[in-house]
Each structure stands twice: as structure tokens, then as C-alpha cells.
Amino acid sequence: MILHPELLLGQINEHHRELIAEAEQERLFQAIKRRLTDNNKAQRAREPVISTRAKHA
């Protein structure tokens, strides 16, 4: 199949933009996941520790 050079360039540019958008989306998902994980760790660190062991007096 033969394409006009301008059409081919347009398809290449569109594909490149899609790849960039996918990479940006993945980067944002990872940042959100990391932020949620950090927030959960910080929250657990602030919670008091409750012992489940029975105390023998």
C-alpha cells in the first residue's frame, strides 16, 4: 500500500502522540498509587498499637 508522504507523517505523529499520552497516564497512575501507599503508611504510623496478647499478672 502506497501512502502520500504527508498522510504517512500524519499517522506517525498521531501514533507518537498516543504513545506519549499512554506513558503520561501510566506515570500519573504510578504517582497516585505511590501517594496512596505513602498516605496509608503514614496513617498506620499515627494509629495506636493495640496488643492482642493477653496479659498475665
Backbone hydrogen bonds in HBPLUS format (Angstrom, degrees):
<---DONOR---> <-ACCEPTOR-->    atom                        ^
c    i                          cat <-CA-CA->   ^        H-A-AA   ^      H-
h    n   atom  resd res      DA  || num        DHA   H-A  angle D-A-AA Bond
n    s   type  num  typ     dist DA aas  dist angle  dist       angle   num
A0007-LEU N   A0004-HIS O   2.98 MM   3  5.32 121.6  2.33 108.7 123.4     1
A0008-LEU N   A0004-HIS O   2.99 MM   4  6.28 161.7  2.02 160.6 166.6     2
A0009-LEU N   A0005-PRO O   2.91 MM   4  6.06 160.2  1.95 146.5 152.0     3
A0010-GLY N   A0006-GLU O   2.95 MM   4  6.09 150.2  2.04 138.0 146.3     4
A0011-GLN N   A0007-LEU O   2.97 MM   4  6.28 153.8  2.04 148.0 154.3     5
A0012-ILE N   A0008-LEU O   2.94 MM   4  6.21 157.6  1.99 150.8 157.3     6
A0013-ASN N   A0009-LEU O   2.90 MM   4  6.09 163.0  1.93 150.6 155.1     7
A0014-GLU N   A0010-GLY O   2.97 MM   4  6.11 157.1  2.02 144.8 151.2     8
A0015-HIS N   A0011-GLN O   2.95 MM   4  6.13 160.5  1.99 147.7 152.7     9
A0016-HIS N   A0012-ILE O   2.91 MM   4  6.12 156.9  1.96 148.6 155.5    10
A0017-ARG N   A0013-ASN O   2.93 MM   4  6.20 156.9  1.98 149.2 154.8    11
A0018-GLU N   A0014-GLU O   3.00 MM   4  6.30 152.8  2.08 146.2 153.7    12
A0019-LEU N   A0015-HIS O   2.95 MM   4  6.27 155.6  2.01 151.0 157.3    13
A0020-ILE N   A0016-HIS O   3.00 MM   4  6.27 157.7  2.05 149.5 155.6    14
A0021-ALA N   A0017-ARG O   2.90 MM   4  6.13 157.6  1.95 147.8 154.1    15
A0022-GLU N   A0018-GLU O   2.93 MM   4  6.16 157.1  1.99 149.4 155.2    16
A0023-ALA N   A0019-LEU O   3.00 MM   4  6.21 158.6  2.04 147.0 152.8    17
A0024-GLU N   A0020-ILE O   2.93 MM   4  6.13 157.5  1.98 149.6 155.9    18
A0025-GLN N   A0021-ALA O   2.90 MM   4  6.08 156.6  1.96 146.6 153.2    19
A0026-GLU N   A0022-GLU O   2.98 MM   4  6.20 160.9  2.01 148.6 153.3    20
A0027-ARG N   A0023-ALA O   2.93 MM   4  6.14 156.4  1.99 146.1 153.0    21
A0028-LEU N   A0024-GLU O   2.93 MM   4  6.18 156.2  1.99 149.2 155.2    22
A0029-PHE N   A0025-GLN O   2.93 MM   4  6.18 160.0  1.97 151.8 157.2    23
A0030-GLN N   A0026-GLU O   2.96 MM   4  6.16 160.9  2.00 150.7 155.4    24
A0031-ALA N   A0027-ARG O   3.00 MM   4  6.22 152.3  2.08 143.3 151.0    25
A0032-ILE N   A0028-LEU O   2.92 MM   4  6.17 159.4  1.97 152.2 157.3    26
A0033-LYS N   A0029-PHE O   2.89 MM   4  6.08 164.0  1.92 150.3 155.2    27
A0034-ARG N   A0030-GLN O   2.87 MM   4  6.01 160.7  1.90 147.2 152.6    28
A0035-ARG N   A0031-ALA O   2.89 MM   4  6.05 155.3  1.95 144.3 151.5    29
A0036-LEU N   A0032-ILE O   2.88 MM   4  6.12 162.5  1.91 155.3 159.4    30
A0037-THR N   A0033-LYS O   2.95 MM   4  6.14 159.3  2.00 148.3 154.4    31
A0038-ASP N   A0034-ARG O   2.89 MM   4  6.10 161.1  1.93 149.0 154.2    32
A0039-ASN N   A0035-ARG O   2.88 MM   4  6.08 157.9  1.93 148.4 154.8    33
A0040-ASN N   A0036-LEU O   2.91 MM   4  6.11 157.1  1.97 148.0 154.1    34
A0041-LYS N   A0037-THR O   2.97 MM   4  6.21 157.9  2.02 149.4 155.3    35
A0042-ALA N   A0038-ASP O   2.95 MM   4  6.15 159.3  1.99 148.5 154.2    36
A0043-GLN N   A0039-ASN O   2.90 MM   4  6.09 155.2  1.96 146.9 153.9    37
A0044-ARG N   A0040-ASN O   2.95 MM   4  6.14 161.4  1.98 149.0 153.8    38
A0045-ALA N   A0041-LYS O   3.00 MM   4  6.19 146.2  2.11 143.0 152.3    39
A0046-ARG N   A0042-ALA O   3.21 MM   4  6.48 135.8  2.41 139.1 149.4    40
A0046-ARG N   A0043-GLN O   3.12 MM   3  5.24 132.5  2.36  98.1 110.6    41
A0047-GLU N   A0044-ARG O   3.32 MM   3  5.21 140.7  2.49  94.2 104.7    42
